Amino acid sequence: MLKEFPPVSVLRPMAGDRDNTEAGLRTVFEQDYPDFEIILGAASPDDAAVPIARRLMAEHPERASRLIFTGESPHPNRKVWQLRALWSESRHETIVMADSDIRWASDCLKTVVSELSQEGVGLVTCPYRAIAGPSRWSQTEALGLNVDFISGMLTARMLNGMDYAIGCTLATRQTDIAAIGGLQEVQAYLSEDFVIGNRMHGVGRTVILSRSVIEHYIGNDSMRDNWRHRLRWARGSRRSRPAGYIGEVFTKPTVPAIALWILVPGWGPLAALALAMRLAVVWTAVRVLADSEMRHRWWLLPLEDVSSFATWALGFFGNRLTWRGHKLIIGRDGTIRTNI
């Protein structure tokens, strides 16, 4: 840990009042960090998150905090629109950006700022542990994310290093973002977090995966909304990292292994080995993410594996997706536009 921590601007866009909005935002105000400001953004005073933000600001007068109304975004990526508005209000060189549906450990800021201080590091990206809502579909998706996502990130880091980022929490500096052209350069992309990390890597700045694990609340969607969310993720991932997306077949062995077992019975031992390796990945994810809930929901894994394989396969086709109720078209380069 650093002996002297630089002042930090925390940028936190908001959109609506979900089950965990207040609990997640409270963890920002309760950070164990000596000097930081919190800049909150909402499209308008009518946003349901605004009363929560104002209540927490009143409860913590010791924190330098401001609430900014950004107006409705003229671009499909509303998160980047809000971040750009909050960025212009920030007072400090060190910036930490966080999604609206996450919770931090009390030492998160200290951890990511310490990691950012290492020589050559321009961006710190945090892994996350998905927290499910009470619905079965939410629990199934959380299981899949916690099993597959962290293993995919660790594999990518081992093979190529970190040449991309995930946006639940990012730590960087004003000068480092300026070196890639500013946030306006990623406004048109669906996966702006991936692009920020990729461009940071491209200009010779190191991207590292933090040791601070973020809790990411994935909501309590119905089967239909959950399916749309999965398909949006799949089609966005295919455009952001085509080779890596194809390679995901190796992290989804259940359906191919069972199909192989049925079609070529003599290859049964190989299929059994694939299934055993799948269970090993589950065990590894439990250890790395310290996810106690996974121990109680492991029996949902077959359902998740079938759902995940289906959306992965469908991700190779089509260019339409739905994001926060808006219908969009995604281009081959990962940029998005409204589907009129």
Secondary structure, 3 states (H helix, E strand, C coil): CCCCCCCEEEEEECCCCCCCHHHHHHHHHCCCCCCEEEEEEECCCCCCCHHHHHHHHHHCCCCEEEEEECCCCCCCCHHHHHHHHHHCCCCCCEEEEECCCEECCCCHHHHHHHHHCCCCEEEEECCEEEECCCCHHHHHHHHHHHHHHHHHHHHHHHHHCCCCCCCCEEEEEHHHHHHCCCHHHHCCECCHHHHHHHHHHHCCCEEEECCCCEEEECCCCCHHHHHHHHHHHHHHHHHHCHHHHHHHHHHCCHHHHHHHHHHCHHHHHHHHHHHHHHHHHHHHHHHHHCCHHHHHHHHHHHHHHHHHHHHHHHCCCCCEEEECCEEEEECCCCEEEECC
